[in-house]
Amino acid sequence: MRKYRWGIAAALVLSAVVMSGCGKADGKQTQAVSESGAADNIGKDDRVVVVMGVSSEPEAGFDPAYGWGAGEHVHEPLIQSTLTVTDKDLNIGYDLATDLKVSSDGLTWNVKIRDDVFFTDGKKLTGKDVAFTYNTLRDTSSVNDFTMLDRAEAVDDTTVVFHMKHPYSIWPYTMAVTGIVPEHAYGPDYGEHPIGSGRYILKQWDRGQQVILEANPDYYGEAPKMKRVTVLFMEEDGALAAVQSGQADIAYTAASYSDLTVPGYGLLDCKTVDNRGFNLPAIPSGSVSEEGVPLGNDFTSEVKVRRAINIGIDREEMINNVLNGYGSPAYSVCDKMPWYEPSAKTEYDPEGAKALLDEAGWKLGSDGIRVKDGKRAELKFLYPAGDSVRQALAADTINQLKELGIDGQMEGASWDTAYDRAYSQPLIWGWGAHTPMELYNIYHTMEETGLAAYSPYANQKLDQYMDEALAESDLEKSYELWKKAQWDGETGITQSGDIPWIWLVNIDHLYWVRDGLKVADQKLHPHGHGWSIVNNVDQWSWEP
């Protein structure tokens, strides 16, 4: 077990992970073979077969520069080591790092690293590899954001100094998902043939089918209990079929399948911050972006309308109706995080919502739809075409808003068009990460437009709090500033404030698990129903 020697208190209470079916089944596990096809000496109780969605396969391979471990779906890179880690309560701890200090101005991070770590090709991992990794990602990564980094400097074999362009208090969270690559063995084909120092080695990758990981025999930490991890990539129906036929030990599934009974398997319910919500443009229509994209919406530009919509949605009904009970209400993009502002939570109040709409001058018409100055209260909700859950959430939202006198339609759209149209229409989004930058990316004003990136909105006080949070040299103190950005008692983005986004639900991640497989306690999962489940696969075991 990796020791967490730098504990940062996190005001986070994780919901318990629930798994039904703890008895060992008939033991018919899929037995992967080595690349040569020969039998191996890994016992059946030392291996596990995991099924993930097809989108979980890393198109660019296992290279941190192209999103492995980070990007939209954050997870531990497994093949590579990281400087820091997060524990199940999202406290920051150490992996390669042994000590970490930040300067009072937040511009210099001094990191000491272990001197007993080797890459799987036998070469020692040093500060030069760490500096090379970060400088390479700064210059080449198309997925990760390293714009805050000026340069990484290897002072000696066990000391690395990060020189920042501007203070970035949450740098430890970036270090927790950035896999260290070897300078001597890094090249264009690294993603297909990665060399690392992590818990596992990439044994085999059959594109479009499977990935086979084997325990690193020279790993510096506690030896993985699971010696072989085979990951199959399948659509939902295929994942279910793999479970029903006994070919998988653990497989992702959707809430729509949760009522099924699969002999020999139980359902693992992982709590998440994988939230769904929609933007409400906070400025009137009539202007366009530099690219000519229409901005604003006359109906949602009124703050009382946005507040009415927020308290007029029954999230519990939505969880039961759309998610079959597997979810939790969402009130913020920061739900359950150490930097979550509790006042974001609201109670379902349809009568209060109607009163707010009345106060705003939107009166019920003869057809039950509200009207103001000759205009109808109506919204068209966009959702990514092909996403059945977001489609169902849009439909449920429309049905609930109809009770308030708001007419709604919905349309499936490609992301190519949805991004632009979201500047004037609500779009059902999915977010959720183990970092406050999620809040920043959604609500902070863009210099180019003077508006928040994903919905026309601007609040200079909010920007100030978030800038101060990033500039804070003490990570724990920064949490309070992130909370103030949400609501400081006078302004913010909660119900009492500007409420430019409505958050609906956090979607539980569900998995069929073979009886007898003991899955270690899970961190709160971020956005993405994929690699997060195997963050701690090295600690899984089979019960006798």
PANUKOL-6613 format. One record per residue (C-alpha): residue in one letter; y, z, x. Coordinates in steps of 0.5 Angstrom, whole numbers, plus 500, padded with zeros to 3 digits. Layout:
residues N
aYZX ...
This chain:
residues 544
m500500500 r507498503 k511504503 y518504500 r522508505 w529506503 g529508495 i535507491 a535510484 a534506478 a536508471 l530504469 v525506464 l519501464 s515500457 a508502459 v503496460 v498495455 m491492456 s485492451 g478492453 c476495459 g469495460 k466490465 a463483462 d457479464 g461478470 k460470470 q466469474 t468462476 q466461484 a471457488 v469454494 s472453501 e475447503 s469444506 g465446499 a461451503 a459457500 d462463503 n461471504 i467473499 g463477494 k464476486 d468483486 d473480491 r475474487 v479473481 v481466477 v488466474 v490461469 m498459469 g502454466 v503447469 s510448470 s508454475 e505449480 p511449486 e512441486 a515442493 g510446495 f510453498 d517453502 p522458500 a527453502 y525449495 g524455491 w518458493 g519466491 a526465488 g529459484 e529460477 h523464476 v523469481 h517472484 e514475491 p512469495 l505472497 i504467503 q510470507 s513477508 t520479506 l525483509 t525488503 v521489496 t522491489 d517497487 k515497479 d522501477 l526495481 n528500487 i529497493 g524498499 y522495506 d517490508 l518487514 a525491515 t525498518 d532500517 l538497514 k545498514 v551495511 s558495514 s564499510 d567492509 g561489506 l561483511 t555485516 w548487514 n544490520 v537490519 k531492524 i524489523 r517491525 d515489532 d507489529 v507483525 f504476527 f504469523 t497467521 d497462527 g497468532 k505467534 k509474533 l514474528 t521476531 g528476529 k529469531 d524467525 v528471520 a535468523 f532461523 t529462516 y536464513 n540459517 t535454514 l536456507 r543456507 d543449510 t538446506 s536450500 s537446493 v535452489 n537458492 d544461493 f546462500 t553460499 m555468501 l552467508 d556465514 r550466519 a544470521 e544472528 a538475532 v540480536 d533481539 d526481537 t527487532 t534486530 v538481525 v545481523 f547478517 h554475517 m557474510 k563470508 h565475503 p562482501 y555481497 s553488495 i546485492 w544482498 p537487498 y535483492 t536476495 m532479501 a526481497 v524474495 t526470501 g519469505 i520469512 v518462516 p516461523 e521457527 h516454531 a512451526 y517449520 g517442519 p518437513 d510438511 y511446511 g511446504 e504443504 h501447510 p505454510 i504459515 g506466514 s505473515 g504475508 r498478504 y495471503 i493465506 l494458503 k486456503 q486450499 w491446494 d489441489 r495438486 g495438479 q489443479 q489449483 v491453489 i486458492 l489463496 e485468501 a486475504 n490475511 p485478515 d491480520 y495483515 y499489518 g499492511 e494495507 a488490506 p488486499 k482488495 m482481492 k480477498 r480470494 v485468488 t484462485 v490459481 l489454475 f494450472 m493448465 e497447458 e496453453 d490450449 g487449456 a488456458 l485459452 a479454452 a478457460 v478464457 q473462451 s468459456 g469464461 q471460466 a478464468 d479472469 i486472467 a490467463 y497466460 t497465453 a502465447 a504470441 s501465436 y494466439 s495473440 d491474433 l485471436 t479475438 v475473445 p469476446 g469479453 y477479454 g483484452 l490482451 l495484457 d502485454 c507485460 k514487458 t520483460 v527481461 d525474459 n530474454 r532468449 g539468446 f545463445 n552462447 l558461442 p564457445 a570462445 i575457445 p578452439 s576445440 g581440442 s580440449 v575436454 s573438461 e574434467 e568430466 g570428459 v566433455 p568436449 l570444449 g570449444 n568450437 d573452431 f569457428 t566461433 s573461437 e574467432 v572473435 k570477428 v566471427 r562472433 r561479432 a559478425 i553473427 n551479433 i550484427 g548480422 i541478426 d535482424 r532482431 e526486429 e524481424 m525475429 i520479433 n515480428 n516473425 v517469431 l513473436 n508476432 g510483434 y510481442 g517482444 s523487444 p530486441 a535483446 y542485446 s544483453 v542479459 c541486463 d537489458 k533495462 m536494468 p539499472 w546496471 y545495463 e551498459 p548502453 s554500449 a551493448 k546495443 t548494436 e544496429 y543490424 d548491419 p549485414 e554488410 g558489416 a557482418 k560480411 a566484411 l568481418 l567474416 d571476410 e577479414 a577473418 g578469412 w572466411 k570466404 l564464400 g564458396 s561456390 d555453394 g554460398 i557457404 r563460407 v570456407 k576457411 d582452410 g578447407 k573447413 r565450412 a562455416 e557451419 l553451426 k548446429 f543450434 l541446440 y534447443 p530444449 a525439445 g518441446 d519448446 s516451440 v518458441 r526456442 q525452436 a522457432 l528462434 a533457432 a530456425 d529464424 t537464426 i539459421 n535462416 q538469417 l545466418 k545463411 e544470408 l551471411 g554464408 i553460414 d550454414 g546451420 q542446422 m538445429 e536439433 g532438439 a535436445 s533434453 w537438458 d540432460 t545432454 a544440452 y548442458 d554438456 r553439448 a553447449 y560447451 s562446444 q555448440 p550454441 l544452445 i538457445 w537459452 g532463457 w535468462 g532474466 a532476473 h532482477 t539481480 p546482477 m548475479 e545473472 l551477469 y555473474 n553466473 i553467466 y560470465 h564469471 t570464471 m569458474 e574456479 e574449477 t575449470 g577456469 l572458464 a565461464 a560456466 y555456460 s560457455 p567456454 y570463456 a574467460 n576474462 q580476468 k578483467 l571482467 d571477473 q575483477 y570488475 m564483478 d568481484 e569489486 a561490484 l560485489 a565487494 e562495494 s558497500 d554502496 l549498492 e548504487 k556505486 s556497484 y551498478 e557502475 l562496476 w557491473 k557496467 k564496466 a564488466 q560489460 w564494457 d570499460 g572502453 e577497452 t575490454 g568486455 i563482452 t559487448 q560488440 s566491441 g569486446 d569478446 i561477445 p561470447 w553470447 i548473442 w542475445 l536475441 v529477444 n526479450 i519475450 d513479452 h508475457 l501475454 y495474458 w487474456 v484479461 r476479462 d473486461 g473490467 l478487471 k483492473 v490489473 a495494477 d501496473 q506490473 k514490474 l518488469 h517481468 p523476469 h524469466 g518465467 h511466465 g508465471 w507467478 s510474477 i503476474 v500476481 n506480485 n501485486 v494481485 d492485492 q492491488 w487489483 s480491482 w474490478 e471496475 p463498476 
